[in-house]
């Protein structure tokens, strides 16, 4: 019957599996016996090296390694040449070349034909490989190259072309690879230790798009395996497990995320990120009571945190907790938690904490009154770089409060006090004014008002306002607004040049010529050049130096015409000294 057929098929399958296992065990025993035989043969030759002189000893070591290679025992050959390197150092070129060749040989044996280009490399653990060296050979290699010759080190190297990372290099091997990379054409990336290698693996996972979830997980698994194999610190292992939990949660593998976050919490009981991920996974899987209880504990933990720790926990942990509270319809508790954290903000040094909290208020549509009241306390007078950065960041979240602060800074601006005008207009453009271009229009009106107060007594004011107007000329704003900026520059420079007199400083005279060249790409409007020339013609002979200051910023033709007219107007054309100075300039 059908049942007996199924039983027979099952028994045949089990018999096949047992037969396969027996064959595998037999193959392992044969391989091990061959390795023991090769090890004994090589050990005898290594023992005979003791009496040789330096040059003969190196040649003999290479000979032993070559015999191992001919026997097909590549790992044993590498172990011999590695011990020889620790005995004789890096001076012998033949020894170094043999090391490179045998390292590449054992690395090639680890290569994967199916490796994805973006995936993690294969790993070659020298500790495991040296552990497979037969005891009789290992003892002789220890006598030859010392303890370092048979013990794995802490350094790593990524053989990029082979897609293999070698883990456990000694400092001597690392130096050889660093200093003599120019020998064999192998592209290598040197890594100082296991921790750096693990962190690089985690960074690779983080740097990939969410669409490459499988590859992200493979990089994380690679980093975790490396950390565990090389006995990384609990903190490093916790970091790997934490990233794995985030990736599992993104893939809706909630039970696995619960298990993974639980491992982190066993290693680091106070890790709020792990606890928040755990609570999120519990909530998603339907274990609502456990999730609610975990969130309540996290609220208490955040309230007990010291100020310096809150700063570090602002990112993912707090965001997860607030998201859960809102999702659980516990919005009042979310507001209370954020308000309590906001109460710790007491001055400019807490700006990052304030901005992080503001982002959470905005993301979850929570009432922002507390933010509006707190913002002025974080801004300095006069405003510094951190204040402007904060206002730019907060423009999206509390536009009315930011605009109110800007107005107070605008009221303080005036002749000699235009330093902060460019920062004010920059923040203005971050504010959501509605129609595209209205922010630039508002900035234009402010700059026009400032331009009306510019005078030659303070040439620096002219530079600040013109440079800020210029910045808007290259912005992506509607033509109806953008065309107003060059017109404003032109009218400002015209008024400034007209107001220049012989009593003003050389800086005051030099400024408009330099600015009109830069604002109009070396081709200022004719009306500006004519006004500057008219102003220069008012200069008496005693202000000749001022004339040369202006002359430097004019085109050759305009400059010659100006000097000729100025000399004739002042009846100085016959003055030989002046004519010589004209020729020099």
C-alpha angles and dihedrals in degrees: 000000000000093000094056091048091052091049091050091048091049092049091048090050092050091047089051091051092049091048090050092050091049090052091049091050090048091050091050091050091050092048091048092049090050090049091050090050092048091045093053092048093050092043090059091053093046090051089055092057096077098090099046123108120243100273095039090046092056091048090047092050090051088049092054091048090048090053090052089050092050090051089055091245093129096161092052090047089053091048090054094049091045092054089046090053090054089049100047104025129217101306099091109080095198091056092048093049091049089051091053092048096049093043089054089047095055090042092053089054088061095050118121118223091202099047114139114231093237095041127101121275125256115259128235110193110201090197091062093043094050089046089061092057108109112257094240091057094040090056092052092046090052089054090048103045104015127238092311089058093065101028127083117241132213103254128098138201129195112216095207099190091050095042091228131123117209112212124195105037117161121236090255092055090046091053090051092052091046097047101038104037088120090072110072113023097248121143107221137176115208117218121190098215150336094278092057090047092051093047090050090052091051090048091052089054093048093047095059125090120257088247089070093061095143093053091044089055092046091054090049092049089049092052092046093049091049091048092051096042092052094040097245120191120282089247091056092047089048089053091053093047092047092055090046090054092052091050093047091049090051088054092050091244090143100166092049089047089053091051093045095048088047089058090053091049090052090054096039110021093182096052104125094187091059091046091050092049089048092051091048092051091047091051093048094049091052101256090129100163094051090046092049091050091048091050092050089053090049092052089055091047092053091048090052094046118114117242096255091052094048089059091058094044096051096097123062101350097056092038091055092048094049091046090052093048091052091045090050090051091247093128094143090058090049090052092046092051093048091046091052091051090045090055088066090063104099108154149348093301089066094056095113091051090048093049092048091053092046090055090055092048090053097042093056097036094243124164109278102197091110090054093050092052093047099046099079090054090062097051120087129218114253089029117243131201093274091054092053091047090051093049091049090051094046096046090089095048105038106017096162093053092046092049090050091053091047090054090055089053091047091053089055093052119097143124107337090009102077094109094111098043094098090053091047092053091045091056090045090060090055092057117099098241094163117237115061110263097022091106090054089047091054090049090049092055091051092049092047089053091050091046091058088061097050115112135172089251087077109034091173089068089059092052094050095050097042093047091050092048088049091054090061093050090073095042125110097251132133115281093239088064101031094056089059093066098065089043090053090049090050095050091045093052091045092053092044094050091047090054094052117114136175089262093066122096127261088251090056090053095044097049101072095049092051094045097047090053092053097040094052100035095252094310107090118182115274091238090062094050091048092051091048090051092048090052091049092051088062090064115106123224089263090065095057093126090058089054091057090050090059093040091063092066098047128091115257094256095046091045094051092048091049095049093045092051092044092051093048093045091052094043088240099124091106094051103110095196092054092047090053090051090050090054091050094050 
